[in-house]
Amino acid sequence: MPTRTVVVGSASGLHARPAALFVAAAAKQPVPVTISTNGARKPVPARSMLGVLSLGAKQGTEVTLEASGDGAEAALDALAELLARDLDAPDA
């Protein structure tokens, strides 16, 4: 199963606006994606706002994305690129 590990780039971490942007992008992917943090109980669906918020990921937190199926590699690449950016920036 393909995975990507990425460091959260948003100044506020995965809270409010950055989490909403990430969840919306995950919902558009052709495959289900999960996200987890180091030491998290278990991965949560990336399409779940409550699940993503429950991770408590702050700026600099390393998260792991995982997916399987047709298009998994492209989905993970797109979501990893998004998470690495500062989604709090005005041009995000």
Disulfide bonds with the S-S distance in Angstrom:
none
